[in-house]
Amino acid sequence: MKKILLITYTVLLLIPSIAMAGDTFTQVTSTQSRLTLNEYVSEVLKTNPDIKSMQAEVAGFEARYHYTGVI
């Protein structure tokens, strides 16, 4: 009788944990489907002001190189 009570008690303790784990998995998969890595990187490249200024600086160096032939 004690074994049955112990097993029942253990199962009742585990059920909420299993239910919460299923909800967490659903939340993670829905979050991952929102934005891929390539989309995230392209968004950062478009919106980060430091990266924009570095890209403009490189474009200036390239324009000067093509104009004079030497940096």
C-alpha positions as CSV (number, residue, x, y, z in Angstrom):
1,M,0.0,0.0,0.0
2,K,2.8,2.4,0.8
3,K,4.4,1.7,-2.6
4,I,1.2,2.7,-4.4
5,L,0.9,5.9,-2.4
6,L,4.6,6.8,-3.0
7,I,4.2,6.2,-6.8
8,T,1.0,8.2,-6.9
9,Y,2.5,11.1,-5.0
10,T,5.6,11.1,-7.2
11,V,3.4,11.1,-10.4
12,L,1.3,13.9,-9.0
13,L,4.4,16.0,-8.3
14,L,5.8,15.4,-11.8
15,I,2.7,16.3,-13.8
16,P,2.9,20.1,-13.3
17,S,6.6,20.0,-14.2
18,I,6.0,18.2,-17.4
19,A,3.1,20.5,-18.4
20,M,5.3,23.6,-17.8
21,A,8.2,22.1,-19.8
22,G,5.8,21.6,-22.8
23,D,4.8,25.3,-22.6
24,T,8.4,26.5,-22.5
25,F,9.2,24.4,-25.6
26,T,6.3,26.0,-27.5
27,Q,7.5,29.5,-26.5
28,V,11.1,28.8,-27.6
29,T,10.1,27.4,-31.0
30,S,7.7,30.3,-31.7
31,T,10.4,32.8,-30.8
32,Q,12.9,31.1,-33.1
33,S,10.5,31.1,-36.1
34,R,10.2,34.9,-35.9
35,L,13.7,35.9,-37.0
36,T,16.5,34.0,-38.7
37,L,20.1,34.8,-38.1
38,N,20.5,36.3,-41.6
39,E,17.5,38.5,-41.1
40,Y,18.9,39.6,-37.7
41,V,22.3,40.4,-39.1
42,S,20.9,42.4,-42.0
43,E,18.7,44.3,-39.6
44,V,21.7,45.2,-37.4
45,L,23.7,46.2,-40.5
46,K,20.9,48.6,-41.6
47,T,20.2,50.2,-38.3
48,N,23.5,50.4,-36.4
49,P,25.0,53.9,-36.7
50,D,28.6,52.8,-36.1
51,I,28.4,50.2,-38.8
52,K,26.8,52.8,-41.2
53,S,29.7,55.2,-40.5
54,M,32.3,52.5,-41.1
55,Q,30.6,51.5,-44.4
56,A,30.6,55.2,-45.5
57,E,34.3,55.5,-44.6
58,V,35.2,52.4,-46.6
59,A,33.1,53.7,-49.5
60,G,35.1,56.9,-49.4
61,F,38.4,55.0,-49.4
62,E,37.2,53.0,-52.4
63,A,36.1,56.1,-54.3
64,R,39.4,57.8,-53.6
65,Y,41.3,54.7,-54.7
66,H,39.3,54.4,-57.9
67,Y,39.7,58.2,-58.6
68,T,43.5,58.4,-58.0
69,G,44.5,54.8,-58.4
70,V,46.4,55.0,-55.1
71,I,45.3,55.3,-51.5
